[in-house]
Amino acid sequence: MNDWLARTLACVWHPCTQMKHLERTPPLAIARGEGPWLIDPDGRRYFDAISSWWVNLFGHANPRINAALIDQLSRIEHVMLAGCTHAPVVELSERLAQLTGLSHAFYGSDGASATEIALKMSFHFWRNHGRAGKTGFVSLKNGYHGETLGALSVTDVALFKDTYAPLLRLSHQVKSPDSRLSWVGESAEAYALRACADLEAYLAENADTTAALILEPLVQGAAGMAMYPPAYLTRARALCDHYQIHLIADEIAVGFGRTGTMFACEQAGAKVSDIADFLCLSKGITGGYLPLSCVLTTEAVYAAFYDDATARGFLHSHSYTGNPLACRAALAVLDIFEDDAVIAANRKKAARFTERLAEVAAHPRVRHFRHTGMIWAFDVADAPPGFSAKFHLRALERGVFIRPIGATVYFMPPYVIEEPEMSLLAQTTLDCL
């Protein structure tokens, strides 16, 4: 194992990492996975409490997803999607359309790619409609949408954004509906609607130059799992209709059951299409197996690009767009959701785990204990400098892999979590606090 650590420090540039810090806190070497467990080269097991950056839904080395990929390997591993098509991408697009009410799917490779696609598509839609002045975007304060230049332009996390500010397009951020910001005695819904007034004021002055609003529905992940009620989405949709701008729902992190419904937007409408003009998906779409992202959109958006003139088309591409292996993994994920009634099963698991966390919620250092679907979070009062790293290391000693965001501890476990893992996670959290 020491050999692997030395070699990774010599040649691998790790993401979202100050590499010098790894000299005193080496990365965790992982040899294999099994269900919700990560296993190091010496056989030590760690419960994957954050689903390997929120991507793993049904456990590592899932036999059903494995079987689908093995079968697909014997058919076709990849073919370009410009000028070709194949069964997995067609079937996946059909099933996503049925689930969301959004009729057309455009594929990319990761979450940031999906954000870029949606932003470009919205801008180009208005250009094709003769409204080339609609070039601006509005997003929520503390929102996160990726770290490529377009995605970073609508992100509001200073740590990621400030260094690259000279490279970015200006965008406008409106008040976050984060329920932690409500007044004493004010309900989460009342605060969300009060926050929405900030959006309305901005659109009243700037609708003619604004292409779209982009937001993370119900949970702002990088903001420390900031949660808010569906009433904000309902009101935001009405404002977007009134002022003629698009609504881009970034469900990269919260899609595929994380908030208690298949897609978070469903909690504000019968289907996603009731709320979103564009739906951005990635992370859980392949169950954590392969890079894939997707932007789903409406027939009206698609029609704006359908023309004899090539320049009016959406000329965006990735070499691995609609990769057959990734699409086949995504189809296996959808099969598991359907065959195992996962959403209903998760509701029961969520209730049990919330009960297990009662002592954590009552801990004197815990503030704003909150829960949406299969996501739990709380803030730690008086967290000392370096709290996140220290908590991470203490949890590792107890066999739990977890990475707090600043002073926010959160759990986003694989859906295969069972009672023993719930108990381990609750007790480990109390020990570390």
Buried (B, 14 or more C-beta within 10 A) or exposed (E): EEEBBEEBBEEEEEEEEEEEEBEEEBEBBBEEBEBBBBBBEEEBBBBBBBBBBBBBBBBBEBEBBEEBBEEBEEEBEBBEBEEEEBBBBEBBBEBBBEBBBBBBBBBBBBBBBBBBBBBBBBBBBBBBEEBEEBBBBBBBBBBBBBBBEBBBBBBBBEEBBEEEEEEBEEBBBBBBBBBBBBEEEEEBBBBBBBBBEBBBEBBEEBBEEBBBBBBBBBBBBBBBBBBBBBBBBBBBBEBBEEBBBBBBBBBBBBBBBBBBBBBBBBBBBEBBBBBBBBBBBBBBBBBBBBBBBBBBBBEEBBEBBEEEEEEBEBEBEBEBBBBBBBBBBBBBBBBBBEEEEBBEEBBEBBEBBBEBBEEBBEBEEBBBBBBBBBBBBBBBEEBEEEBBBBBBEBBBEBBBBBBBBBBBBBBBBBBBBEEEBBEBBBBBBEEBB
